[in-house]
């Protein structure tokens, strides 16, 4: 091909073209499309060729091993997100394959060839999964599925969005893009594959919002309208599927914007109906938002705080003075926080996503607890306790694990505690005492770290642009003190090693078993955390004098 010809074909990168006498006369996402469009205009037989992308698409090297494991003559397509991410130049993590039939059989064959794990995902839909454990300890998931329809075009048409409806022939590298998904990627827009895409599967509404936020794309008006029309159908979707997509939103970029978009489309109410009660509930100063807007602002602030405290954050990224102070005061805990969030309570959901869910529910009981005090000031007495019950109820309805429900309940129940210490610091210039630090982590456990971060987000959302610098600095000082004790001095003030046990107490003090032994042990631990006890003898002497 001459240099001039290559230059002429550049605008058609990633497409099939029909060329006649050296000139492009038609293009399409598939060779059939290009051929059909050419025949409608010319009677001569054109040359049909694929124009490779201007840059070589990067896929995981394991594709070569998959190709070698296939039987001769089998056509296999890489489809969906892997092709989309490769076209965007993003890392490809998991792989989806489509083929004409016997997908489970082929998946098992590939797994055997690679020494990988195999699972039949859906026998009815002929779908199998291969999980490869890589050298760095991570897992690569490869799903093999039979075409959903008589041919590849039908399969791609039945998918959610055009950017996910692009296939690549594993052997030739040719792209099949009948719906123009590659162009939509270039135009940074999200388009449904068909008018019935959301009625066929309403969960695609949540997925579309998440994809738009993740890629910075805009939803086309007709796609947005179709989402809105199908939003009421979300109530018919299984709890597990709604939960999984909701948590992907919470775990991904711009969760507050996603939740607002979901609400505007009418899709939030069928999933989290309690949240509607927050709208229009006014709050006294220093709050600048009603409860609903405050909740979204807290979620947004939490995302920013976690970004500033992430290990890969650079000081040059500071958007304002408050980010800079946050980094300066708490930056040394970046690795510790990364390890904290690296220990999920459920293998299918991240702790980060769970914290965002708790933030969404931290003020859920304010509408029910709204009362004026004797001076006519609006108060929400007990909203933290009642809110914990409501949040736990919704977590159970979403089929979260018992550990996750307990964590959410703990966060909501205690979300005012760090704020109390911040306000006391501001009023009296008194830091939390050793007893307060001990009791904070005694009552909250690992959730205490989550509560520190949520308190900062709650404060940012309360004041928004009116937040005084001295208030923010005080909040950072309190949180730094709590995290310092949690991570740097745990044996002194958070979880001191036991000096005595129940048997020691019963033997030394001639006590009988009972709940009073546990209360006495707790009193000893607290005194130890305060620095009043350091030896077994001191603990026993304390026990002799102790009165409940």
C-alpha positions as CSV (number, residue, x, y, z in Angstrom):
1,X,0.0,0.0,0.0
2,X,1.4,3.4,-1.0
3,X,2.0,6.3,1.4
4,X,-0.9,8.2,-0.2
5,X,-3.2,5.2,0.3
6,X,-2.3,4.9,3.9
7,X,-2.9,8.6,4.5
8,X,-6.3,8.3,2.8
9,X,-7.3,5.4,5.1
10,X,-6.4,7.1,8.4
11,X,-9.9,8.5,9.0
12,X,-11.2,4.9,8.8
13,X,-9.0,3.4,11.5
14,X,-10.7,0.5,13.2
15,X,-13.4,0.2,10.4
16,X,-14.0,-2.0,7.3
17,X,-13.9,-0.1,4.0
18,X,-15.0,-0.9,0.4
19,X,-12.4,0.5,-2.0
20,X,-12.8,0.8,-5.8
21,X,-10.0,1.9,-8.1
22,X,-8.0,3.1,-5.1
23,X,-10.8,5.2,-3.6
24,X,-12.9,4.5,-0.5
25,X,-16.6,4.3,-1.5
26,X,-18.2,2.9,1.6
27,X,-17.4,2.0,5.2
28,X,-18.9,-0.1,8.0
29,X,-18.4,-1.8,11.3
30,X,-18.3,-5.2,9.5
31,X,-17.2,-6.4,6.1
32,X,-20.8,-7.2,5.2
33,X,-21.9,-3.6,6.0
34,X,-19.1,-2.1,3.9
35,X,-19.9,-4.5,1.0
36,X,-23.7,-3.8,1.2
37,X,-23.3,-0.1,1.2
38,X,-20.9,-0.2,-1.7
39,X,-23.2,-2.4,-3.8
40,X,-26.1,0.1,-3.3
41,X,-24.0,2.7,-5.1
42,X,-21.8,0.8,-7.5
43,X,-22.3,-2.3,-9.7
44,X,-18.6,-3.1,-9.7
45,X,-17.1,-5.5,-7.1
46,X,-15.1,-3.4,-4.6
47,X,-12.1,-4.5,-2.5
48,X,-13.1,-5.0,1.1
49,X,-10.4,-4.5,3.7
50,X,-10.0,-3.7,7.4
51,X,-8.1,-0.6,8.4
52,X,-6.1,-1.3,11.6
53,X,-6.2,1.2,14.4
54,X,-3.6,3.9,14.1
55,X,-1.9,2.4,17.2
56,X,-1.5,-1.2,18.0
57,X,-4.0,-2.4,20.6
58,X,-2.4,-3.7,23.7
59,X,-3.9,-6.8,25.3
60,X,-2.6,-9.1,28.0
61,X,0.1,-11.5,26.7
62,X,-2.1,-14.5,27.8
63,X,-4.1,-14.0,24.5
64,X,-1.3,-15.8,22.7
65,X,-1.7,-18.8,25.0
66,X,-5.4,-18.8,24.5
67,X,-5.0,-18.7,20.8
68,X,-2.6,-21.7,20.9
69,X,-5.1,-23.7,23.0
70,X,-8.0,-23.4,20.5
71,X,-8.8,-26.2,18.1
72,X,-8.0,-25.5,14.4
73,X,-10.5,-23.5,12.5
74,X,-12.4,-22.1,15.5
75,X,-13.3,-18.5,15.3
76,X,-13.2,-16.7,18.7
77,X,-13.9,-13.1,19.4
78,X,-12.7,-10.8,22.1
79,X,-15.7,-8.7,23.0
80,X,-17.0,-6.0,25.3
81,X,-14.9,-4.1,27.9
82,X,-11.6,-5.5,26.9
83,X,-11.8,-4.2,23.4
84,X,-13.2,-0.9,24.6
85,X,-10.3,-0.4,27.1
86,X,-7.7,-1.4,24.5
87,X,-9.1,1.2,22.1
88,X,-9.0,3.8,24.9
89,X,-5.4,2.9,25.7
90,X,-6.4,1.8,29.2
91,X,-5.1,-1.4,30.9
92,X,-7.1,-4.5,30.1
93,X,-7.8,-6.6,33.2
94,X,-10.4,-9.2,32.4
95,X,-11.4,-10.8,29.1
96,X,-14.7,-11.8,27.6
97,X,-14.8,-14.1,24.6
98,X,-17.7,-15.0,22.3
99,X,-18.0,-17.9,19.9
100,X,-20.7,-19.7,17.9
101,X,-21.2,-22.6,20.4
102,X,-19.7,-25.1,22.9
103,X,-18.3,-22.2,25.0
104,X,-18.2,-24.2,28.2
105,X,-16.2,-27.0,26.4
106,X,-13.8,-24.5,25.0
107,X,-13.4,-22.7,28.3
108,X,-12.5,-26.0,30.0
109,X,-10.0,-26.8,27.2
110,X,-8.3,-23.4,27.6
111,X,-8.2,-23.8,31.4
112,X,-6.6,-27.2,31.0
113,X,-4.0,-25.8,28.7
114,X,-3.2,-23.0,31.0
115,X,-3.3,-24.9,34.2
116,X,-6.0,-22.5,35.4
117,X,-9.3,-22.9,37.3
118,X,-12.5,-23.5,35.5
119,X,-16.1,-22.9,36.4
120,X,-19.3,-23.5,34.4
121,X,-21.1,-20.1,35.0
122,X,-24.4,-20.7,33.2
123,X,-25.1,-24.0,31.5
124,X,-28.3,-22.8,30.0
125,X,-26.5,-19.9,28.3
126,X,-23.4,-21.9,27.6
127,X,-21.0,-19.7,29.6
128,X,-17.9,-20.8,31.3
129,X,-15.2,-19.0,33.3
130,X,-11.5,-19.4,33.5
131,X,-9.5,-17.9,36.3
132,X,-5.7,-17.5,35.9
133,X,-3.6,-16.8,38.9
134,X,-0.8,-14.6,37.8
135,X,2.8,-14.3,39.1
136,X,2.0,-11.1,41.0
137,X,-0.8,-12.9,42.9
138,X,-3.6,-11.2,41.0
139,X,-6.3,-13.0,39.2
140,X,-7.2,-12.7,35.5
141,X,-10.8,-13.7,34.7
142,X,-11.8,-14.9,31.2
143,X,-15.4,-15.6,30.4
144,X,-16.4,-17.7,27.3
145,X,-20.0,-17.3,26.1
146,X,-22.0,-18.6,23.2
147,X,-23.2,-15.9,20.8
148,X,-26.5,-14.4,22.0
149,X,-28.2,-14.7,18.6
150,X,-27.7,-16.4,15.3
151,X,-24.5,-14.4,14.4
152,X,-22.0,-11.9,15.8
153,X,-24.0,-8.9,14.6
154,X,-27.1,-10.0,16.6
155,X,-24.9,-10.7,19.6
156,X,-23.4,-7.2,19.5
157,X,-26.8,-5.5,18.9
158,X,-28.2,-7.2,22.1
159,X,-25.5,-5.6,24.3
160,X,-25.9,-2.5,26.5
161,X,-23.9,0.3,24.9
162,X,-22.1,0.7,21.6
163,X,-18.7,1.1,23.3
164,X,-19.2,-2.4,24.6
165,X,-20.4,-3.8,21.3
166,X,-17.1,-4.0,19.5
167,X,-15.5,-7.4,18.8
168,X,-12.0,-8.4,17.7
169,X,-11.2,-11.6,15.9
170,X,-8.6,-13.3,18.0
171,X,-6.8,-14.7,15.0
172,X,-6.8,-11.8,12.6
173,X,-7.1,-8.8,14.9
174,X,-9.9,-7.4,12.8
175,X,-12.5,-5.3,14.6
176,X,-16.2,-5.7,14.1
177,X,-18.1,-2.6,15.0
178,X,-21.6,-2.7,13.5
179,X,-23.0,0.0,15.8
180,X,-20.2,2.6,15.5
181,X,-18.9,2.1,19.0
182,X,-15.4,3.2,18.1
183,X,-16.7,6.5,16.8
184,X,-18.7,6.9,20.0
185,X,-15.5,6.4,21.9
186,X,-13.8,9.1,19.9
187,X,-16.8,11.4,20.4
188,X,-16.8,10.6,24.1
189,X,-20.5,9.7,24.2
190,X,-22.5,6.9,25.6
191,X,-25.2,5.4,23.2
192,X,-27.5,2.5,23.9
193,X,-27.3,-0.4,21.4
194,X,-31.0,-0.5,20.9
195,X,-34.2,1.4,22.0
196,X,-35.1,-1.6,24.2
197,X,-31.7,-2.0,25.9
198,X,-32.9,-0.7,29.3
199,X,-36.3,-2.4,29.2
200,X,-34.5,-5.7,28.4
201,X,-32.2,-5.2,31.4
202,X,-32.9,-2.2,33.7
203,X,-29.6,-2.7,35.5
204,X,-28.0,-1.2,32.5
205,X,-29.3,2.2,33.8
206,X,-26.8,2.0,36.7
207,X,-24.1,0.6,34.5
208,X,-24.5,3.5,32.0
209,X,-24.3,6.1,34.7
210,X,-21.2,4.4,36.1
211,X,-19.5,4.2,32.7
212,X,-20.3,7.8,31.8
213,X,-18.7,8.9,35.1
214,X,-15.7,6.6,34.8
215,X,-14.8,7.6,31.2
216,X,-15.9,11.2,31.4
217,X,-18.5,10.6,28.6
218,X,-21.8,12.2,28.1
219,X,-25.1,10.4,27.8
220,X,-26.8,11.1,24.5
221,X,-30.3,12.6,24.9
222,X,-32.1,9.6,23.4
223,X,-30.2,7.2,25.7
224,X,-30.9,9.3,28.7
225,X,-34.6,9.4,27.8
226,X,-34.7,5.6,27.4
227,X,-33.1,5.2,30.8
228,X,-35.7,7.4,32.4
229,X,-38.5,5.5,30.7
230,X,-37.2,2.2,32.1
231,X,-36.3,3.4,35.6
232,X,-39.5,2.1,37.2
233,X,-38.5,-1.4,36.1
234,X,-35.6,-1.5,38.5
235,X,-37.9,-2.7,41.2
236,X,-38.3,-6.0,39.4
237,X,-34.6,-6.7,39.3
238,X,-33.0,-9.1,41.8
239,X,-31.6,-7.5,44.9
240,X,-28.2,-9.1,44.3
241,X,-27.8,-7.5,40.9
242,X,-28.9,-4.1,42.1
243,X,-26.5,-4.3,45.1
244,X,-23.6,-5.3,42.9
245,X,-24.0,-2.4,40.5
246,X,-24.7,0.0,43.3
247,X,-21.5,-0.9,45.0
248,X,-19.6,-0.6,41.7
249,X,-20.9,3.0,41.7
250,X,-19.8,3.5,45.3
251,X,-16.3,2.1,44.5
252,X,-15.8,4.0,41.3
253,X,-15.1,7.6,40.3
254,X,-17.6,10.5,41.1
255,X,-20.1,8.4,43.2
256,X,-22.0,11.6,44.3
257,X,-22.5,12.6,40.7
258,X,-23.6,9.1,39.8
259,X,-26.1,9.0,42.6
260,X,-27.5,12.4,41.7
261,X,-27.9,11.3,38.0
262,X,-29.6,8.1,39.1
263,X,-32.0,10.1,41.2
264,X,-32.8,12.5,38.4
265,X,-33.5,9.6,36.1
266,X,-35.9,8.1,38.7
267,X,-33.7,5.1,39.4
268,X,-32.7,5.8,43.0
269,X,-36.1,5.5,44.6
270,X,-36.7,1.8,43.5
271,X,-33.3,0.8,45.1
272,X,-32.9,3.0,48.2
273,X,-36.4,4.5,48.9
274,X,-35.4,5.9,52.3
275,X,-33.2,8.6,50.7
276,X,-36.2,10.5,49.3
277,X,-37.2,11.6,52.8
278,X,-33.9,13.6,53.1
279,X,-35.0,16.1,50.4
280,X,-36.0,19.5,51.6
281,X,-35.2,18.9,55.3
282,X,-33.6,22.2,56.3
283,X,-30.7,22.3,58.8
284,X,-29.6,25.0,61.1
285,X,-26.4,26.9,60.8
286,X,-23.5,26.2,60.1
287,X,-25.1,23.8,57.7
288,X,-25.5,25.4,54.2
289,X,-27.4,22.5,52.6
290,X,-30.6,20.6,53.3
291,X,-30.1,17.0,54.4
292,X,-30.1,15.5,50.9
293,X,-27.7,18.0,49.4
294,X,-25.5,17.6,52.5
295,X,-25.4,13.8,52.1
296,X,-24.3,14.1,48.5
297,X,-21.7,16.7,49.5
298,X,-20.4,14.4,52.1
299,X,-20.0,11.6,49.6
300,X,-18.2,14.0,47.2
301,X,-15.9,15.3,50.0
302,X,-15.1,11.7,51.1
303,X,-14.0,10.9,47.6
304,X,-11.7,13.9,47.6
305,X,-10.3,13.1,51.0
306,X,-9.5,9.5,50.1
307,X,-7.8,10.7,46.9
308,X,-5.6,13.1,48.8
309,X,-4.7,10.3,51.3
310,X,-4.1,7.7,48.6
311,X,-0.5,6.4,48.2
312,X,-0.2,7.7,44.6
313,X,-1.3,11.3,45.4
314,X,1.2,14.0,44.5
315,X,1.4,17.3,46.4
316,X,1.2,19.2,43.1
317,X,-2.4,17.9,42.8
318,X,-3.6,20.0,45.7
319,X,-6.6,21.9,44.5
320,X,-6.8,24.3,47.5
321,X,-5.5,25.1,50.9
322,X,-7.7,22.5,52.6
323,X,-6.3,19.7,50.5
324,X,-2.8,20.9,51.3
325,X,-3.4,20.9,55.0
326,X,-5.0,17.5,54.8
327,X,-1.9,16.1,53.1
328,X,0.4,17.9,55.5
329,X,-1.3,16.7,58.7
330,X,-2.4,13.2,57.7
331,X,-0.1,12.3,54.8
332,X,2.1,10.0,56.8
333,X,-0.8,7.6,57.2
334,X,-1.3,6.9,53.5
335,X,0.2,3.4,53.6
336,X,-1.7,2.5,56.7
337,X,-5.0,3.7,55.2
338,X,-4.2,1.7,52.0
339,X,-3.7,-1.4,54.1
340,X,-6.9,-0.7,56.0
341,X,-9.0,-0.5,52.8
342,X,-7.1,-3.5,51.4
343,X,-8.8,-5.8,54.0
344,X,-12.4,-6.1,52.7
345,X,-15.2,-7.7,54.8
346,X,-16.4,-9.5,51.7
347,X,-14.4,-10.8,48.8
348,X,-17.0,-9.4,46.3
349,X,-17.1,-5.8,47.7
350,X,-14.5,-3.3,48.8
351,X,-14.3,-1.6,52.1
352,X,-14.1,1.7,50.3
353,X,-17.5,1.0,48.7
354,X,-19.0,0.1,52.1
355,X,-17.8,3.4,53.6
356,X,-19.4,5.3,50.8
357,X,-22.6,3.4,51.4
358,X,-22.4,4.3,55.1
359,X,-21.8,7.9,54.2
360,X,-24.9,7.9,52.1
361,X,-26.9,6.7,55.2
362,X,-25.2,8.6,58.0
363,X,-28.0,11.2,58.4
364,X,-30.8,8.9,57.2
365,X,-32.9,9.4,60.4
366,X,-32.8,13.2,60.5
367,X,-36.3,13.6,59.0
368,X,-37.8,11.4,61.8
369,X,-35.8,13.0,64.6
370,X,-36.3,16.6,63.7
371,X,-37.5,18.6,66.7
372,X,-37.1,22.3,67.8
373,X,-35.4,22.8,71.2
374,X,-36.7,25.2,73.9
375,X,-35.2,28.1,71.9
376,X,-36.8,27.1,68.7
377,X,-33.6,25.8,67.2
378,X,-33.9,22.7,65.0
379,X,-32.3,19.6,66.5
380,X,-31.9,16.0,65.4
381,X,-31.5,14.3,68.8
382,X,-30.8,10.6,68.4
383,X,-30.5,10.6,64.7
384,X,-27.3,8.7,64.9
385,X,-28.8,5.9,67.0
386,X,-32.0,5.6,64.9
387,X,-30.1,6.0,61.7
388,X,-27.9,3.0,62.6
389,X,-31.0,0.8,62.7
390,X,-32.3,2.1,59.4
391,X,-28.9,1.8,57.7
392,X,-28.5,-1.8,59.0
393,X,-32.0,-2.6,57.8
394,X,-31.2,-1.5,54.3
395,X,-27.9,-3.3,54.3
396,X,-29.6,-6.5,55.2
397,X,-32.2,-6.0,52.5
398,X,-29.3,-5.6,50.0
399,X,-28.1,-9.0,51.2
400,X,-24.8,-7.7,52.6
401,X,-22.9,-10.0,54.9
402,X,-23.2,-9.9,58.6
403,X,-19.8,-8.3,59.0
404,X,-20.7,-5.6,56.5
405,X,-24.0,-4.9,58.2
406,X,-22.3,-4.6,61.5
407,X,-19.7,-2.2,60.0
408,X,-22.3,0.0,58.4
409,X,-24.3,0.1,61.7
410,X,-21.2,1.0,63.7
411,X,-20.2,3.8,61.4
412,X,-23.7,5.4,61.4
413,X,-24.2,4.9,65.1
414,X,-20.9,6.6,66.0
415,X,-20.5,9.2,63.2
416,X,-20.9,12.1,65.7
417,X,-18.2,11.1,68.1
418,X,-15.2,12.5,66.3
419,X,-17.2,15.6,65.5
420,X,-17.9,16.0,69.2
421,X,-14.1,16.0,69.9
422,X,-13.5,18.4,67.1
423,X,-16.1,20.8,68.5
424,X,-14.7,20.5,72.0
425,X,-11.2,21.2,70.7
426,X,-12.6,24.4,69.1
427,X,-14.5,25.5,72.2
428,X,-12.0,24.5,75.0
429,X,-8.7,23.9,73.1
430,X,-8.7,20.5,74.8
431,X,-7.6,17.4,72.8
432,X,-9.3,14.1,73.3
433,X,-8.0,12.5,76.6
434,X,-6.4,9.1,76.7
435,X,-9.6,7.8,78.1
436,X,-11.6,9.3,75.2
437,X,-9.2,7.8,72.7
438,X,-9.4,4.4,74.3
439,X,-13.2,4.4,74.5
440,X,-13.5,5.6,70.9
441,X,-11.6,2.7,69.5
442,X,-13.0,0.3,72.1
443,X,-16.5,1.0,70.9
444,X,-15.8,1.3,67.2
445,X,-12.9,-1.2,66.5
446,X,-11.5,-1.0,63.0
447,X,-14.5,1.2,62.0
448,X,-12.8,4.0,64.0
449,X,-10.6,4.6,61.0
450,X,-13.6,4.9,58.8
451,X,-15.2,7.3,61.3
452,X,-12.2,9.6,61.2
453,X,-12.4,10.0,57.5
454,X,-16.2,10.3,57.5
455,X,-16.0,13.0,60.1
456,X,-13.8,15.1,57.9
457,X,-16.1,14.6,54.9
458,X,-19.1,15.5,57.1
459,X,-17.4,18.7,58.2
460,X,-16.6,19.7,54.7
461,X,-20.2,19.0,53.6
462,X,-21.6,21.0,56.6
463,X,-19.7,24.2,55.8
464,X,-18.9,23.8,52.1
465,X,-17.2,27.0,50.9
466,X,-17.8,28.7,54.3
467,X,-15.5,26.3,56.2
468,X,-13.1,28.4,58.4
469,X,-9.5,27.4,58.1
470,X,-9.1,27.1,61.9
471,X,-12.1,24.7,62.1
472,X,-10.5,22.5,59.4
473,X,-7.1,22.6,61.1
474,X,-8.7,21.6,64.4
475,X,-10.5,18.7,62.8
476,X,-7.2,17.5,61.3
477,X,-5.5,17.8,64.6
478,X,-8.2,15.6,66.3
479,X,-8.1,13.0,63.5
480,X,-4.3,13.0,63.5
481,X,-4.3,12.3,67.3
482,X,-6.8,9.5,66.9
483,X,-4.8,7.9,64.0
484,X,-1.6,8.4,65.8
485,X,-2.8,6.4,68.7
486,X,-4.3,3.8,66.4
487,X,-1.3,3.3,64.2
488,X,1.7,4.4,66.3
489,X,0.8,3.7,69.9
490,X,-1.8,0.9,69.9
491,X,-0.2,-1.0,72.8
492,X,-0.3,2.2,74.9
493,X,-3.8,3.6,74.4
494,X,-5.9,1.5,72.0
495,X,-5.4,-2.2,72.8
496,X,-2.9,-2.6,75.6
497,X,-1.7,-6.2,76.1
498,X,-3.6,-7.8,79.0
499,X,-1.9,-7.7,82.4
500,X,-4.3,-10.3,84.0
501,X,-7.1,-12.6,82.9
502,X,-10.3,-13.7,84.5
503,X,-8.7,-16.7,86.2
504,X,-6.1,-14.4,87.8
505,X,-8.8,-12.2,89.2
506,X,-10.9,-15.1,90.5
507,X,-7.8,-16.7,92.2
508,X,-6.4,-13.6,93.7
509,X,-9.7,-12.0,94.9
510,X,-11.7,-15.2,95.6
511,X,-14.3,-14.2,93.1
512,X,-16.9,-16.3,91.4
513,X,-17.5,-16.5,87.6
514,X,-19.9,-14.0,86.3
515,X,-20.4,-10.8,84.2
516,X,-18.7,-8.8,86.9
517,X,-15.4,-10.4,85.9
518,X,-15.7,-9.0,82.4
519,X,-16.5,-5.5,83.8
520,X,-13.5,-5.6,86.0
521,X,-11.2,-6.7,83.2
522,X,-12.5,-3.8,81.1
523,X,-11.9,-1.4,84.0
524,X,-8.3,-2.6,84.2
525,X,-7.7,-2.2,80.5
526,X,-9.0,1.3,80.5
527,X,-6.8,2.2,83.5
528,X,-3.9,0.6,81.7
529,X,-4.6,2.7,78.5
530,X,-4.6,5.8,80.7
531,X,-1.2,5.0,81.9
532,X,-2.3,4.2,85.5
533,X,-1.2,0.5,85.4
534,X,1.7,-1.2,83.9
535,X,2.3,-4.5,85.8
536,X,0.4,-7.5,86.9
537,X,0.7,-6.5,90.6
538,X,-0.7,-3.0,89.9
539,X,-3.6,-4.5,88.0
540,X,-4.5,-6.9,90.9
541,X,-4.2,-4.0,93.4
542,X,-6.5,-1.9,91.2
543,X,-8.9,-4.8,91.1
544,X,-9.0,-5.0,94.9
545,X,-9.9,-1.3,95.2
546,X,-12.3,-1.2,92.2
547,X,-15.9,-0.5,92.8
548,X,-18.3,-0.6,89.8
